[in-house]
Amino acid sequence: MITLGTFIPGTFIPGRLWNRLSEVSDSARSSGHLKSSKTDIEIIQDGLPYEVRILSESRKKPNRTVAPSSQPNPFLPYDPAMHVADLDTGHVLLLNKFNVVDNHYLIVTAEYEDQEQAFELKEFQAVSQLLPEFPQLVFYNSGRDAGASQPHRHLQSLPVNNLPIDCALTEIPEKPGKLETLPYEHRIVKLSNEGCKQASEWLELYQKMIEELELNRNDGRLQPYNFLMTDQWMMIIPRTGGRYESISVNALGYAGLLLVKNRERFDLLLHHKPSKLLRSLSTLS
């Protein structure tokens, strides 16, 4: 059984996550372990007000052109400077070492599990503890064609107050369905945050959307997809490619948040339009 390295005490304490993230970020930044990247932000109006971050300088990050299976696992063991807390679900909270937004954190299985396998109840039990802490977007990249850079299962979360897609989410269905206002293949559902069976109900909705999108494979894994979730809604987007020309896209792109390496790639995105890019990478064959 593969397990994490040296145990570091740090049990999750409800109501303390934001402060804990900030404390660990300050410490890791001071020690040089946190590799934050500066960005410029531009807005592209294309049906939605897409927020595009442009890296101000190149950053050293794991090369996605190399197969994930041949890369070292950064979570076994994880960098102790990135450790935020341990959940009773068997997940570890870690800072994103290569962040562009403060307090971007990861929800990592403490033992190795495959990023391309379906969520279990424990994933939603973990999320149910975290979402009440502050406004945030939980997201997931399943498979290289969905933007995954590591095969070890990990969800991610960004602190958010508003998202570019908010203006398109005016009538979210109470059962998994589609919105005509979103220009790509998807399933979305409104969430109820009441009741003690919250996590199990979320799992059922997730499984229903996976089934409707026909993402199950014969080998027990799933076809590439992105997962987005707030305390108000959950959405899944099937993926058929990880990049459009030289522009990489992960789950955040489908929330209207895009990242490009330089001005040249921003100009390319501006020319081709975000909606076209997202649609081309999420059309079911």
N, C-alpha and C positions, 0 to 999 in steps of 0.2 A: 504494500500500500504506500503510495507516494504521499508524503505529508509536508507541511511547511517546515521551514528551518526553525531556528530558535524562537520559542514562544515569547511573545512580548505582552505583558499584561495590558489590558486596555479595553475592558468590556464596554460595549455600547451603553450609554446613559441617555435615555429619552430627554429631549429638551436641551441637550448640550452639543449637538452635532455641529452647528455653525461655528460655535466658539472653538470646538476641538479642531475643525478643519483649518480655521484661521491660525490657531496656535502651531499646528504641525507645519503649515505652509510657511509661517515666519521662520521657524527653526530650520526647515529644509532649505529655504532660500538663503539664509545666513550661512549655512554650511556648504552651499554650492551643490546640494543634491537635487534640488528642484530646478529643472531646465525650462523656465518659462520663456515664451516667445512673444515679442512685441508685434502688434499688427495695426494696420490702418483699416478703417471700416468705411465701406461704400455701400450705398443702397441702389439696387437695380429694380425699378418698377416693371413688373412683368405679370400682371394679374395680381400678384402679391408683392409686397415690398421686401424682396429678398435682401438679407443682410450678408454682405460678402466681406470677409476678413482677408486682408492681403498681408502676407508675412513681410515684415520690414527687413529681415535678414534671414539667410538660410539657417536651418537648424539640423542638428545631428539626431536622427531618429532611426529606428530599425528599418532596413530596406525592404519595402513590400514587394520588390521584384524577386526576392528570394523566397522560396517556399517556406511557409510558417513552420512546417515540420522540421526544417533543418536549422531553425533559429533556437538559441537558448531560451528557456522559459524564464521570463523576468519575475514570475510569481512564485517560483520554487527554487531557491528561497526568494522572498521579496526583499526589497531594500528596506531595512528597518526605519530609515529616515522618512519613508513614505507612509508608515503605518498610522492609521487613524483610530480604528476600533475593531473589535471582534463582535460578530452577531451570534446569537444563540441558534441560528439556522445553519451554522457551519460556513458562513461567509466572512471574509475579511474586508474591511474598508481600507483602501489605499488611495493616496493622492495620485492623480495622473502626473507622472514625472515630466511629461513633455506638454504642459498645458499652454493654452492661449487665453484661457478664462480662469480667474482666481477661483479656488475651491471646487474645481472639477475633480471628482473622485470616482473610484472604481469599486464595484461590488464583486469580489472575486471568490470563487469556490476555494475552500481551504485545501482540498485535495483536487488532483487533476480530474476535470470533466471536460468533455468535448464541446466546443463552441457551436458545433453544427447539430447537436442533439436538442430535442425539444425541452422547454422549461418543465420543471417539476413544481410541486406545491411550494417547496422551500424558497424558490425564487420570489414568488409572490408574497410569502410570509416575510421575507427580508424587505421587499419594497414597501409592504404595508407598515413596517416600523419606521421607514425613512421618509416617506412622502409627507407626513405631518410636520416634519422638522422646519421646513421653509419652502417657499415656492421653487420647484425644480422640475427638470425634464429628465426622466430616466430613459435611456436608449440602449440599443443592442444591435451589433453587427454580426450576423450569422453567415459565415463563409467569406472567402476572399472577394467574391463578386458582390458582396454587401458592404465591403470596406473593412473587414476584420483583418487585423495584423497579427493576432495571436490565436492559436488554437485552444488555449486554456480558457474555459468559460469565464466571462466577466461582463457584467452589465456596467454601464457608466451613467453618471448623473452630472448635470450642469445646473447651477442656480440660475433661474430665469424669473422675470416678472411678466414679460410679454414675449410672444413669439410672432414672427411674420405671418404664420398660417392662422393666427387667431381670428383674423377678419374673415376667413373662409369657413370657420367652424361655427356657423350660426344655428344650424339645426342638426346636431349630432344625433344619430338614431339610437334608440334604447336597445336595439338588437343589432348585431354586426351588419353593416351595410356600407354603401358608398356615398360620397358627396360629389355632386357635379362641379363644385367649386374647386376641387383638387385635380390637377392635370395629370395624374398618374394612377396606375392600378393600385388599389388598396382596399382594406377593410378597416372600419373605425366603429367604435361603440362608446356611448356615454357611460360613465361609471357612477355607481351608487357607493358612497363611502359609509353607509350605515349598516350596522349588524355585525355580529361576531364571526360570520362566515365569509367575510370580505375576501380573504386570500383565495379560498376555494372557489368562490364565484368568479373571481378574476381569472383563475386558471381555466375554468369552464369556458369563459368567453374567448380566451386565448386559443384554446383547443378548437373551438368552433371556427374561428377565423383561419387557423391553419388548415382545417379541413376544407373550408369553402374555397380557399386559394390553391388547394391541391398541392401543398408543399411537402407532404410526406414522401419519402423515398423508400425503396425496397430494402436498403441496408440499415434502416433504423434512424438515419439522419434526415435532415430537412433540406429542401432546396434553399438557396440563398434568400435571405429576407432581412429587412430592418424592422425593428420594434421601437415604438415610441409610446411613452406613457406619462401622464401627469395625474394629479388627483381628480381630474375631471373626465379624462378620456384615455382610451388605449387604441393604438393603430398599428397595423402590420402592412408592410409594403414588400411585395415579391421583387427580387432583383435578378437581372439577367447580365449585368456587367458592373464592374467596380469603377470604371473610369470612362470618361467621354474625351476622346483624344488625350490630352495631357492633364485633364482635370479629374482628380479623384473625388469620389462622392461616398460618404457614409450616411448613417441614419440622420444626422443633423441636417443634411441637405433637404430632406423631406419635411423638416420643420421650418424650412426657409433660411437655414443658416449654412453658409458655404465658406470654404477656406481654399485660397489659392496661394501658390508659392511666390508669385511675383506679378508685376503690373502687366506683363505680356499675357499671362494666363487670365488675368481679370479682363483684359480687352477681348480675349477669345470668348470668354463667358458672356460678356456684354454683347458680342456679335451674334452668338448662337442662341442666346436667351436661356435663362435657368429652367423655364418650364419645358422647353424642348429637350434639354439635357436630362432632366429628371424623368420625363416620360420615356425617353429612349432607353433608360437603364432600368425600367420597371415594367416593361410590357411582357406579359406572359406569352410564351411561344405556343 
